[in-house]
Amino acid sequence: MILTIIALTIAIPAAIFLLIKIIKSLIRREFGVDILALLAIVATLLAHEYLASIIIVIMMLTGEILERYAGKRAKRELTKLIDDTPKHVHPADGSDDILAAKVKSGTNLLIKTGELILLDGTLVSASATLDTAQVTGESLPRELVTGDKVISGSLNTGAPITVKTTASLKNSQFSQLAAAVQSIESHPARFVRLADRYAIPFTIVSLLIAGIAWAISGDFTRFAAVLVLASPCPLILSAPIAFISGMSQAFGQGILVKNGSNLEKLSNVRSIALDKTGTLSSGKLTVSAVTSFSSRYSKTKIIDIAAELERGSTHPLANAITEYHKDLHQHNADDDNFKTQEHTGLGIAASRGRQKFILGSLTYMRERRIPLRGQKAASAIYLASNKKLIGRIDFHDTLRAHSSLVIRDLKQLELKNIALVTGDNQAAAEEVAAELGIKTVFANQLPTDKVQTVKNLKPKPTLYVGDGMNDAPVLAAADVGIAMGAFGSPLAIESAGIVIMTDNISKIPLAIRIARATRHVATRSVLLGIGACIALMLVAAFGFIPVVIGALLQEAIDALSITSALAGKKVK
């Protein structure tokens, strides 16, 4: 009597819950393992096998709890990566810091060196040097002058500046991208889980065996015995446990998978699109070439003068020049008695005796009326002496140490399409693609362009890997999104289904290998459980297995499936 009350108290609400869930799924034209669970509960109740009803409900809830536990653990680890996001700003009048969310349009803010700009605005200061890689994907810094537009999400890499806000936090670029991500995530692509793929054939086979046994024997007990053995526990438990085990293995390798579905999706990817700046490249600029336009100045002399003029400058290109000079001579630039005046974000004017030098961008050269001799390279700075152009220094974004090996590994994993998708210019994108052996290149991509490009990439499913704020919408829209979490944008980290928690991109092919190995284990476990169930169902159909013994044997099958799911091979 007590067992009956417990069974009815537990099983009936579970059956109603499943029925509502199944109706919603059928409206979406989806058929999953929930139907098999409902049939098993109803059949055991009708056969008065209340212990079996309780066991099925417990197994169903256990699978749900395990998946939710894994997801919550991933969420806890994820918050550690994004807790440091700045939330306060500095008023330019020197008053106390205030929440960015409370700042109104038209407010002057102080942006210190190295700080992230949280709100859109216009530049009040004379000039500024901003790293916009997180927003636009450009590897070279942007040089701004008074009145130029400042995009939220940019990093101030020059001297402290004053920015007048033109939008609230809610209406700034960062928040608009966040809204786009939420919109995409509310309409996810349909995905059929591994367990659900076997639900229809297993259900049909189970009902056929049970129905034939009942029809031939006329004994409802045989029908009940078969359906008890047809419990969907191998489907409900073994696949989730296998993927949770895979998530645990991935986490041990510095790869945070937010839920089992993401790992299962990753195991099926056929195409991959990779961001350039901050993902394949380091985002650190280096000198790529030095050109002399004067017989009086060798290439070495050009770099010597430039290094001397850049001493003490905080500009990113200054660091690249001084590093190049140090590698060339194994020492820092000497004090050559130059008198210098830096025009932040534009260039440097210097003099030594009667000699006058100017080092800076194309814009700076034009302002100083230096004849440019047809020069157009924006990814360079120029050196002039006494109003004549004498040299040019070109820069490029250096590849990460493991980028070539990663592309090689991805090709060995037999991905059918490897594409470079970046907001950087065409020339910079093609240079990186050629060096890495990537044939498909999409450059000058805005965030909305990236979403459409990745959606159109074939064959499906598609993986996208990025790290910038501008990557957030496409990370959410792709079949699977992987964010580089060590130095990535918090919005990108939130949008991706998988996060590489270190700055090592070799984890990308490793994540795919772990996902594929996990899928193999899950498939093996599901098929092992189904095979054992069908074999015992056939025996039960002939009346050789009583219902109670069938319930005990079903638990043995569950144990076998779970043991198989936990016996995954370590992937390195």
Secondary structure by P-SEA (a helix, b strand, c coil): caaaaaaaaccaaaaaaaaaaaaaaaaaccccaaaaaaaaaaaaaaacaaaaaaaaaaaaaaaaaaaaaaaaaaaaaaaaaccccccbbbbcccccccccccccccbbbbbccccccccccccccccccccccccccccbbbbbccccccccccccccccbbbbbcccccccaaaaaaaaaaaaaacccccccccccaaaaaaaaaaaaaaaaaaaaccaaaaaaaaaaacccccccaaaaaaaaaaaaaaaacbbbccaaaaaaaacccbbbbbcccccccccccccccccccccccaaaaaaaaaaaacccccaaaaaaaaaaaaaccccccccccccccccccbbbbbcccbbbbbccaaaaaaacccccccccccbbbbbccccccbbbbbbbbcccaaaaaaaaaaaacccbbbbbccccaaaaaaaaaaaccccccccccaaaaaaaaaacccccbbbbbccccaaaaaaaccbbbbbcccccaaaaaacccccccccccaaaaaaaaaaaaaaaaaaaaaaaaaaaaaaaaaaaaccccaaaaaaaaaaaaaaaaaaaacccccc
